[in-house]
């Protein structure tokens, strides 16, 4: 898409670091970050998997609903949206598991209450990612367009780029972009089976990295065309790409990553020297970090801006990562600082750089966001702090 005046009007997030985006940002900047721990939610069946879990007194289904509503209400309040403005908006949801948490919770509850009986089937009928959008629409009376994107870890980042394009084309008046990802046995066991899970620590871009650690999150980013009196973050240069050469990465030579970054910056009509910092995908997996790291070096060379991954602090929230990391990043900007990367200790010579190890001033300028997921899915965009 070309550089249009699309602005972020509001945002909200719930992560393992707090029940609001500002709380998460302040904890990041202050270094109040705890390592992943074995999950304690009642539906989780394997205590060996360390996770970045949101603290909550209650069952996991109620928690997921509270997370979703909290992020929405925070974003609506920040954006100062009236009930009528909310109703005329469009909803784009990015999620991997959607509300599969309902299926897992009901299943584990049935098993625990009937230990002597055969385990029931997990019913998925009439349930799935689209249920998240339905809940939002029904609760807030939204009449605009409704879309659900479920495409691994780029789900909500793709949703943001799609939303900006729809706004530019005058197809919608306002976009409520939601990233939603509760902890699921399905995803924990799935990534472990692919040998992509680190049982020790998430270590983005580190030579000793061994895989990702999953976190849960709910986040909302509200986009609209035109700058309001309070808007100061412009969404610019969004770009999407699907690399069909690999089912699991963007290619470890870095070529695809470099091209995606180049297209993003070109679409925004800025120069690489205008980039203040890069919010990298930085999952901690061997190939994904190698692909992204090499691609960033290939494109920026010796002028590589500070690179930061948030996943060592909040985990990989999969489909929610785009919206969650964007919302937390914007709150970090509001606090005046971009946080360091957690979990890194040693430069990988095949990558050739260390992600930022100190907080840096969040000055005005362009921030590059990158996301590279399964199936060779790529999305990238710039947010300009004015």
C-alpha positions as CSV (number, residue, x, y, z in Angstrom):
1,X,0.0,0.0,0.0
2,X,1.1,3.6,-0.5
3,X,1.7,6.1,2.2
4,X,-1.7,7.3,3.3
5,X,-2.6,9.3,6.4
6,X,-3.8,6.4,8.5
7,X,-3.4,7.0,12.2
8,X,-3.6,4.9,15.3
9,X,-6.4,6.4,17.4
10,X,-6.3,4.0,20.3
11,X,-4.9,0.8,21.7
12,X,-5.0,-1.6,24.6
13,X,-3.3,-4.9,25.6
14,X,-3.2,-7.6,28.2
15,X,0.0,-9.5,28.5
16,X,1.9,-11.5,31.2
17,X,3.4,-8.1,32.2
18,X,0.1,-6.4,33.0
19,X,-3.6,-5.9,32.4
20,X,-3.1,-2.8,30.4
21,X,-0.6,-1.7,27.7
22,X,0.9,1.1,29.9
23,X,1.4,-1.4,32.8
24,X,3.2,-3.8,30.4
25,X,5.3,-1.0,29.0
26,X,6.4,0.3,32.4
27,X,7.4,-3.2,33.6
28,X,9.4,-3.7,30.4
29,X,11.2,-0.4,30.7
30,X,11.9,-1.0,34.4
31,X,13.1,-4.5,33.8
32,X,10.3,-6.1,35.9
33,X,10.3,-9.2,33.7
34,X,9.9,-12.7,35.1
35,X,11.1,-15.8,33.1
36,X,8.5,-18.2,31.7
37,X,7.1,-20.7,34.2
38,X,5.1,-23.9,34.0
39,X,1.5,-23.0,33.3
40,X,-1.0,-23.3,36.1
41,X,-4.3,-22.9,34.3
42,X,-6.6,-25.8,35.0
43,X,-7.0,-26.8,31.4
44,X,-3.3,-27.2,30.8
45,X,-2.3,-30.9,30.7
46,X,1.5,-30.8,30.7
47,X,3.4,-28.9,33.5
48,X,6.7,-29.3,31.7
49,X,6.0,-26.4,29.2
50,X,7.2,-23.1,30.5
51,X,4.8,-20.3,29.4
52,X,4.3,-16.5,29.8
53,X,0.9,-16.8,31.5
54,X,-1.4,-13.9,32.4
55,X,-2.2,-13.9,36.1
56,X,-5.9,-14.5,37.0
57,X,-8.0,-15.9,39.8
58,X,-10.6,-18.0,38.0
59,X,-11.0,-20.5,35.3
60,X,-9.2,-20.2,31.9
61,X,-12.4,-19.6,29.9
62,X,-13.4,-16.6,32.1
63,X,-9.9,-15.3,32.0
64,X,-9.8,-15.3,28.2
65,X,-13.1,-13.4,28.1
66,X,-11.8,-10.9,30.6
67,X,-8.6,-10.4,28.6
68,X,-10.6,-9.7,25.5
69,X,-13.0,-7.3,27.1
70,X,-10.2,-5.5,29.0
71,X,-8.1,-4.8,25.9
72,X,-11.2,-3.6,24.0
73,X,-12.4,-1.3,26.7
74,X,-8.9,0.1,27.2
75,X,-8.6,0.9,23.5
76,X,-12.1,2.4,23.3
77,X,-11.4,4.6,26.3
78,X,-8.0,5.8,24.9
79,X,-9.6,6.5,21.5
80,X,-12.5,8.3,23.2
81,X,-15.0,6.5,20.9
82,X,-18.7,7.0,21.4
83,X,-21.1,4.1,21.3
84,X,-22.1,5.2,17.8
85,X,-18.5,5.4,16.6
86,X,-17.9,1.9,17.9
87,X,-21.1,0.6,16.1
88,X,-20.1,2.1,12.8
89,X,-16.6,0.6,12.9
90,X,-15.3,-2.6,11.3
91,X,-13.7,-5.5,13.2
92,X,-10.6,-7.5,12.0
93,X,-9.5,-10.3,14.3
94,X,-6.1,-12.0,14.1
95,X,-5.9,-15.3,16.0
96,X,-4.6,-18.8,15.8
97,X,-6.6,-20.7,18.3
98,X,-9.5,-18.3,18.6
99,X,-11.8,-19.6,21.3
100,X,-10.6,-23.2,21.2
101,X,-10.0,-22.4,24.8
102,X,-13.7,-23.2,25.3
103,X,-13.3,-26.7,23.9
104,X,-10.2,-27.4,25.9
105,X,-11.7,-26.1,29.1
106,X,-14.9,-28.1,28.7
107,X,-13.0,-31.2,27.8
108,X,-10.6,-31.1,30.8
109,X,-13.4,-30.2,33.2
110,X,-15.4,-33.3,31.9
111,X,-12.4,-35.5,32.4
112,X,-11.6,-34.3,35.9
113,X,-15.2,-34.7,37.0
114,X,-15.6,-38.2,35.5
115,X,-12.2,-39.8,36.0
116,X,-13.6,-43.4,35.6
117,X,-15.4,-42.7,32.4
118,X,-14.1,-42.7,28.8
119,X,-12.8,-39.2,27.8
120,X,-15.4,-37.3,25.7
121,X,-14.6,-36.1,22.2
122,X,-13.5,-32.5,21.9
123,X,-16.3,-30.8,19.9
124,X,-15.3,-28.1,17.5
125,X,-18.6,-27.8,15.8
126,X,-19.7,-24.2,15.3
127,X,-16.6,-23.0,17.1
128,X,-13.4,-21.5,15.9
129,X,-11.5,-18.3,15.3
130,X,-14.7,-16.6,13.9
131,X,-16.3,-16.9,17.3
132,X,-14.1,-14.1,18.6
133,X,-15.4,-11.6,16.1
134,X,-19.0,-12.7,16.7
135,X,-18.6,-12.1,20.4
136,X,-17.2,-8.6,19.8
137,X,-19.9,-7.7,17.3
138,X,-22.7,-8.8,19.6
139,X,-21.4,-7.2,22.7
140,X,-20.7,-3.8,21.2
141,X,-23.4,-3.7,18.5
142,X,-20.9,-3.3,15.7
143,X,-22.5,-3.1,12.2
144,X,-19.4,-2.7,10.0
145,X,-17.3,-5.3,8.1
146,X,-16.2,-8.3,10.1
147,X,-13.1,-10.3,9.1
148,X,-11.1,-13.1,10.9
149,X,-7.5,-13.8,9.8
150,X,-6.1,-17.0,11.2
151,X,-2.6,-17.5,9.6
152,X,-0.2,-18.4,12.3
153,X,2.0,-15.8,14.0
154,X,1.2,-13.0,11.4
155,X,-2.5,-13.2,11.9
156,X,-3.0,-9.8,13.7
157,X,-0.1,-8.1,11.9
158,X,-1.7,-9.1,8.6
159,X,-5.0,-7.8,10.0
160,X,-3.4,-4.4,10.6
161,X,-2.0,-4.1,7.1
162,X,-5.4,-5.2,5.6
163,X,-7.2,-2.7,7.8
164,X,-5.0,0.1,6.7
165,X,-5.5,-0.8,3.0
166,X,-9.3,-1.0,3.5
167,X,-9.2,2.5,5.1
168,X,-7.1,3.9,2.2
169,X,-9.6,2.5,-0.3
170,X,-12.5,4.0,1.6
171,X,-14.1,0.6,2.1
172,X,-14.4,1.1,5.9
173,X,-14.6,4.1,8.2
174,X,-12.6,2.8,11.2
175,X,-10.9,-0.5,12.0
176,X,-10.8,-2.2,15.3
177,X,-8.0,-4.7,14.9
178,X,-7.9,-7.4,17.6
179,X,-5.2,-9.9,18.4
180,X,-6.4,-12.7,20.7
181,X,-4.5,-15.8,21.9
182,X,-5.1,-17.7,25.1
183,X,-2.8,-20.5,26.1
184,X,-3.8,-23.7,24.5
185,X,-2.7,-27.3,24.8
186,X,-3.0,-27.5,21.1
187,X,-0.4,-24.9,20.4
188,X,2.0,-25.9,23.3
189,X,2.0,-29.5,22.3
190,X,2.1,-28.6,18.6
191,X,5.2,-26.5,18.7
192,X,6.9,-28.9,21.1
193,X,6.2,-31.7,18.6
194,X,8.0,-29.6,15.9
195,X,11.0,-29.3,18.1
196,X,10.5,-25.5,18.2
197,X,10.0,-25.2,21.9
198,X,12.7,-24.0,24.3
199,X,12.3,-25.7,27.6
200,X,14.8,-23.4,29.3
201,X,14.4,-19.8,28.2
202,X,13.4,-17.7,25.2
203,X,16.6,-16.2,23.7
204,X,16.0,-14.1,20.6
205,X,18.9,-13.9,18.2
206,X,21.2,-15.5,20.8
207,X,23.8,-18.1,19.8
208,X,22.4,-20.5,22.4
209,X,18.7,-20.1,21.3
210,X,16.8,-23.3,21.1
211,X,13.2,-22.3,20.3
212,X,10.2,-20.2,21.3
213,X,8.2,-20.0,24.5
214,X,4.5,-19.3,24.1
215,X,2.8,-16.4,25.9
216,X,-0.9,-15.4,25.9
217,X,-2.2,-12.0,25.1
218,X,-5.2,-10.0,24.0
219,X,-4.7,-6.6,22.3
220,X,-6.5,-4.0,20.2
221,X,-5.2,-1.4,17.8
222,X,-7.7,1.1,16.4
223,X,-6.9,2.6,13.0
224,X,-8.7,5.4,11.1
225,X,-8.0,7.8,8.2
226,X,-7.2,11.4,9.2
227,X,-5.4,12.8,12.1
228,X,-7.4,13.7,15.2
229,X,-6.2,16.2,17.7
230,X,-4.7,13.5,19.9
231,X,-3.3,11.1,17.2
232,X,0.4,11.2,16.8
233,X,1.2,7.7,15.4
234,X,0.9,7.2,11.7
235,X,0.5,3.7,10.3
236,X,2.5,3.6,7.1
237,X,4.1,1.4,4.5
238,X,2.3,-1.9,5.3
239,X,3.4,-4.8,3.2
240,X,2.5,-8.5,3.0
241,X,4.1,-11.4,1.2
242,X,3.9,-15.2,1.1
243,X,7.1,-17.0,0.5
244,X,6.1,-20.4,-1.0
245,X,9.6,-21.8,-0.8
246,X,9.2,-23.1,2.7
247,X,6.4,-24.2,5.0
248,X,8.1,-23.0,8.2
249,X,10.4,-20.1,7.5
250,X,11.2,-17.2,5.2
251,X,14.4,-18.9,4.0
252,X,17.6,-18.7,6.1
253,X,19.5,-16.8,3.4
254,X,17.7,-13.6,4.4
255,X,16.7,-12.7,0.9
256,X,13.0,-12.7,1.5
257,X,13.2,-10.8,4.7
258,X,15.4,-8.1,3.0
259,X,12.9,-7.8,0.2
260,X,10.0,-7.5,2.5
261,X,11.7,-4.8,4.6
262,X,12.7,-3.0,1.4
263,X,9.1,-3.0,0.0
264,X,7.8,-1.7,3.4
265,X,10.2,1.2,3.5
266,X,9.7,2.0,-0.2
267,X,5.9,2.0,0.2
268,X,6.2,4.6,3.0
269,X,8.4,6.9,0.8
270,X,11.1,7.2,3.4
271,X,14.8,6.2,3.6
272,X,16.4,3.4,5.6
273,X,18.2,6.1,7.6
274,X,14.9,7.4,8.9
275,X,14.3,4.2,10.9
276,X,14.7,4.9,14.6
277,X,14.5,1.2,15.7
278,X,13.2,-2.2,14.6
279,X,10.6,-4.1,16.5
280,X,11.8,-7.5,15.2
281,X,9.8,-10.8,15.2
282,X,12.7,-12.5,17.1
283,X,11.1,-15.7,18.1
284,X,14.2,-17.5,19.5
285,X,13.9,-20.4,17.0
286,X,17.1,-21.3,15.1
287,X,15.9,-20.8,11.5
288,X,13.5,-17.9,12.0
289,X,16.0,-15.7,13.8
290,X,18.7,-16.7,11.3
291,X,16.4,-15.7,8.5
292,X,15.4,-12.4,10.0
293,X,18.8,-11.5,11.3
294,X,20.5,-12.1,8.0
295,X,17.8,-10.3,6.1
296,X,18.1,-7.2,8.3
297,X,21.9,-7.1,7.9
298,X,21.5,-7.7,4.1
299,X,19.2,-4.7,3.9
300,X,20.7,-2.2,6.4
301,X,24.3,-3.3,6.4
302,X,26.5,-1.3,8.8
303,X,23.6,1.2,9.3
304,X,21.4,-1.3,11.1
305,X,19.2,0.5,13.6
306,X,18.7,-0.9,17.1
307,X,16.9,-4.2,16.9
308,X,14.5,-5.3,19.7
309,X,12.5,-8.4,20.3
310,X,9.8,-8.4,23.0
311,X,9.4,-12.2,23.1
312,X,12.0,-12.8,25.8
313,X,9.7,-10.7,28.1
314,X,6.2,-11.6,27.0
315,X,6.6,-14.8,25.0
316,X,5.4,-15.5,21.5
317,X,1.6,-14.8,21.5
318,X,1.2,-16.3,18.0
319,X,-1.8,-14.8,16.2
320,X,-2.0,-12.0,18.8
321,X,1.7,-11.0,18.4
322,X,1.1,-8.2,15.9
323,X,-1.5,-6.3,17.8
324,X,0.0,-7.1,21.2
325,X,3.5,-6.1,20.4
326,X,2.3,-3.0,18.6
327,X,0.1,-1.8,21.5
328,X,2.9,-2.4,24.1
329,X,5.4,-0.7,21.9
330,X,3.2,2.4,21.5
331,X,2.8,2.6,25.3
332,X,6.6,2.3,25.6
333,X,6.8,5.3,23.3
334,X,4.4,7.2,25.5
335,X,6.6,6.4,28.5
336,X,9.6,7.8,26.5
337,X,11.7,4.7,26.1
338,X,12.0,1.6,23.9
339,X,12.9,-1.4,26.1
340,X,15.9,-3.7,25.7
341,X,15.7,-7.3,24.4
342,X,15.5,-9.9,27.2
343,X,17.0,-13.3,27.1
344,X,20.0,-12.5,24.9
345,X,23.6,-13.3,26.1
346,X,25.8,-14.2,23.1
347,X,26.2,-13.0,19.5
348,X,25.5,-15.7,16.9
349,X,28.3,-15.2,14.3
350,X,25.9,-16.4,11.6
351,X,23.6,-13.4,12.4
352,X,26.4,-10.9,13.2
353,X,24.7,-8.5,15.6
354,X,23.4,-8.2,19.1
355,X,19.8,-7.0,19.7
356,X,19.6,-3.8,21.8
357,X,20.7,-4.5,25.4
358,X,19.6,-1.2,26.9
359,X,16.6,1.1,26.9
360,X,16.8,3.7,24.3
361,X,15.0,7.1,24.0
362,X,11.8,6.8,22.0
363,X,12.4,9.8,19.7
364,X,10.2,10.9,16.9
365,X,10.6,9.1,13.7
366,X,9.8,5.8,12.0
367,X,9.7,2.4,13.7
368,X,9.8,-0.8,11.7
369,X,7.7,-3.8,12.7
370,X,8.4,-7.2,11.3
371,X,6.6,-10.5,11.5
372,X,7.6,-13.8,9.8
373,X,5.5,-16.9,10.3
374,X,4.7,-20.4,9.2
375,X,4.0,-21.1,5.6
376,X,6.4,-18.3,4.6
377,X,3.9,-15.7,5.7
378,X,5.5,-12.2,6.1
379,X,4.1,-8.9,7.2
380,X,5.8,-5.6,7.9
381,X,4.8,-2.0,8.5
382,X,6.0,1.3,9.8
383,X,4.6,3.4,12.6
384,X,5.8,7.0,12.5
385,X,5.9,8.9,15.8
386,X,5.2,12.5,15.0
